[in-house]
Amino acid sequence: MEAAAPHDPAEPTPTANSVGLTVTSPEQMRELGRRLAKLLRAGDLVLLSGELGAGKTTLTRGLGEGLGVRGAVTSPTFVIARVHPSLGDGPPLVHVDAYRLSGGLDEMEDLDLDVSLPESVIVVEWGEGKVEELTEDRLQVVIHRAVGDTTDEVRQVTVTGLGGRWATTDLTVLSA
């Protein structure tokens, strides 16, 4: 038996509530977002990690479709955050791109995420080390793709539920 590699602190601590998925196209990434949306409710925080071009915004686009929110979900890189109100009874989607923010939660306070969290679903791209203090209950979505000059669309996605909110949620439904 091969020894396990040491735990990388940048990755979420392995828990029993984690699922690994293989996604082979942008449409499958959007569909994963639509399935994930069915598990989300107001007050949920989702952290997205992955290289540039991994599919974080594509996944969020699917989340927006699944949540039934208004407006096209596009990368908020230059505006930092976009709010997409619900078209029905569901929560609004707050989509944040923290890539250009260098500070931690202090710099994020200007976005009032702590005020928005109870009534919204907040998705933060590049949020590691910046927004975890908002809540102990969160989903960590890590998207790995081949790096370099490649046209390979295959992504390895790991979804990990952290905290009591996700302790009993069946994340295996995402692989359906």
NORZI-V825038 format. One line per field, one symbol per residue. phi: phi as a letter, one per 20 degrees, with the letter a starting at -180 (. if undefined). burial: I if it has 24 or more other C-alpha atoms within 12 Angstrom, else O. A space follows every 50 residues. Layout:
# NORZI-V825038
phi->???
burial->???
This chain:
# NORZI-V825038
phi->.efffffeffeffgcfdbcdcdddbgfffffgffffgfeebgnedcddcr fgmfpfffffgfgfffemdenfecfegedmbcddffecefffdddddege eeeefgffgfelffffggdcdddcemegmccgffafebddddddcfdoeb dfefcddddcednggdgdfeffffef
burial->OOOOOOOOOOIIOOOOIIIIIIIIOIOIIIIIIIIIIIIIIIIIIIIIII OOIIIIIIIIIIIIIIIIIIOOIIIIOOOIIIIIIIOOOIIIIIIIIIIO IOOOOOOIOOIOIIOIIOIIIIIIIIIIIIIIOIIOIIIIIIIIIOOOOO OOOIIIIIIIIIOOOIOOIOIOOIOO
